[in-house]
Amino acid sequence: MTAVATHGRLTAAYLTVALLALLGGVVTGLAQGLEHAGINVYPALAPVVQSYYHGLSLHGVLNVLVWTTFFICGFLPFIAVEALGRPLASARLGWARSRIASPDPGPSSTTIHWTGRCSEGDRPSTPGRERHPILCCL
């Protein structure tokens, strides 16, 4: 396989995961917007998104963490190869990183999805103030 085909496939793999995460973030963002308009769509999303705050957490994790990380990991090597006109020094390193991260591109999103809650350790709380359990991920 040529170096151009290797970096093209690597870029495609990263951007596929990034765009799927963006789609999930957009869908949960749309559900939030509809909730603000007085249309409750969360019962229809019940197996995946259980409540407004659950969707809000998934929206943030998918858009901020997963989409951003995978887009950067796919776009930067692609643009460097194209701009410099040289192949990647180690395409294996890119594929290794892809295989490590892809089974669970966002550990936080999986935890939020399956448990419906976050751990209190995700964010430090203000000393002397107790955090409300719903707001643990915000």
Phi, psi and omega in degrees: 000138182283163181295324180294317179295323180295312182288332176293317179291322178297315178298316180298321180296313179296315183290332175296312178297319180298315182289328175294320177295319178297319177300315178298321178293322179292319180296316179291328175293321176297319178297323177294317179297319178294324177298318178293333178277359178093010179253114182269106179259359184295328174299327178288335180262010190310318180293332185259309181243121189267334182201175179301313183289328174296314177295323178297317179295314178297319179302313181294314182295314182293318182283315187278314186271303188287307182299312182298313182297311183289327176296314179297316181295334178270321186283317185297312177297323179298311183291327177294316179296317181291319183288320183273341181071023180235149178288166176298144179293322181214095177291332179299324178296318177297317178292323178297317178296320179297317181289329178290318186273331188292326178303327175215085184297336178222090181307326179294320181293323178292317178298315179295318182296310187278329181261338181075011180208168178249165174274151179295338181285353180295325179222140177287140178265158179290131180302135178085355179240129179274134180272143176286139183301328180292329185267016185296332182263355185270000000 
